[in-house]
């Protein structure tokens, strides 16, 4: 890192705002796995959740705070005492913690949502920051719907919360309405108008409703902002948040323009993107910048020729710098226990007990028999498959017949608490027939909300990762299955979802 540039703080909110996208719910273990990847990537601040939202959220924040050592761990809290105390408790064991407290400051939100006078909002904000400072010396204050707030009021509240001890001031574009020139200019005015603005770091939090989240964030950076709130793959409510990988690589690629640099180790970007995608069941579009499958594929003959002659003619970044192909080929049929375990350690995945690792190692061997080369992505998907807390339903056998002009038929055998059950069903396709056969045994009354198949790696011997989302009584679960046979993967994913529904571990519905 050169010394003449300011540091841009990367604040990742995949586990909080990202998780709020409907259907992107994560279990505590999944959050810990993602947090460890973010830590390896050298993300500065990890927003782990909203501690008061539910006991599950509290436990997840607490678990991430305990698992992560190098990144600061943050919890969101409304600007009210009980929220802040709960956040403080969840973060108690963190190496470095932050409380992020917020209150709405736009006339429309104050009047209709809070039903409070501006002066009372200001008083409450100051009080909240002071309370938060009793738990940590790192407090962030957000002006919810800040970009639609009255400038004079905004300056006064910012000055007051900085005096009360807030070190970071976040002005989000909560509804995704901002435009880069306007949003950047707002920060410039705020920083110039608030007398003690030099005592705080200013931060952006942009939503992508108009596809401008990254542009708005970068414009703010050009106008004095030194923290960007973002998520892996741009995950987030509605159209999502600013994407971490795009922010980081824009700043890095255009060092000639940006007055800042980040400490991110970009080689972890692609593996982390894959992990978030497989955990949430949200595939990454092939043409997505940086992490899409085609992001570095130079199809046209002219481009290929140019790239071969001199890479920089068409490539502005190197694929390996963001983790494509980086250490991907790792293991095979003859790899032993120690090698597999060591590679998992390198990926930030630790096994608490020998039994858990044994199960993974057996799956690894099964996979290695079917597939020559085992990549990091395969290792991740093997782990994703073991997380069902109870194995109420287990797949014993599956046979599917599919022929053009006939209705596909599935024969299935399931093991339920040691007892074998068999069923058969027809369906409009082989997957439909498989699910119908499972349901004729399970009779879950769950509704299928999403079915998605992704190839884990390239090539026709690649594992297919299937995500099945089921809903029952307002509860949403994502089941995951991986196999070189996508029908087997589909059946496993469906059973995984049924097992999650059957278990006590709740995957909370996005709020
Ligand atoms: Zn948000």
Boltz pocket constraint, residues with backbone or C-beta under 6 A from the ligand:
constraints:
  - pocket:
      binder: B
      contacts: [[A, 17], [A, 174], [A, 205], [A, 207], [A, 237]]
      max_distance: 6.0
